[in-house]
């Protein structure tokens, strides 16, 4: 191929940009879903103090979210503290 200088060319660059764009969008959607789940957990904990078995269920749900990687250690600790403080 005369006149071509090594490298990907325009099609390669466009394909790479599309892959990166899709990856970024997927990461943004995953982050939004995680934040929505965190708000669902935090809202009931902050709104009213659960009693007895309900608190245990909330703590188990938080632990499950942490174990599945949805909540970080810091987020788990903060949500747990809010839940316990409300009692």
RAKA-V149956 format. One record per backbone hydrogen bond with DSSP energy under -0.5 kcal/mol. NH is the residue of the N-H (numbers start at 0). CO is the residue of the C=O. E is the energy in kcal/mol with one decimal. If there is no record, write none. Layout:
nh;co;e
NH;CO;E
NH;CO;E
This chain:
nh;co;e
3;0;-0.8
5;3;-0.7
11;7;-0.8
12;8;-2.1
13;9;-2.4
14;10;-2.5
15;11;-2.4
16;12;-2.5
17;13;-2.1
18;14;-2.2
19;15;-2.4
20;16;-2.5
21;17;-2.6
22;18;-2.3
23;19;-2.5
24;20;-2.3
25;21;-2.4
26;22;-2.3
27;23;-2.2
28;24;-2.4
29;25;-2.3
30;26;-2.3
31;27;-2.2
32;28;-2.1
33;29;-2.2
34;30;-2.4
35;31;-2.1
36;32;-2.0
37;33;-2.3
38;34;-2.1
39;35;-1.8
40;36;-1.8
41;37;-2.8
42;38;-2.6
43;39;-0.9
44;40;-1.1
45;41;-2.4
46;42;-2.2
47;43;-1.7
49;47;-0.7
53;50;-2.0
55;51;-1.8
56;52;-2.5
57;53;-2.3
58;54;-2.7
59;55;-2.5
60;56;-2.1
61;57;-2.5
62;58;-2.5
63;59;-2.2
64;60;-2.4
65;61;-2.3
66;62;-2.7
67;63;-2.0
68;65;-1.2
69;64;-1.9
70;64;-1.4
75;71;-2.7
76;72;-2.5
77;73;-2.4
78;74;-2.5
79;75;-2.6
80;76;-2.3
81;77;-2.2
82;78;-2.2
83;79;-2.5
84;80;-2.6
85;81;-1.4
86;83;-1.3
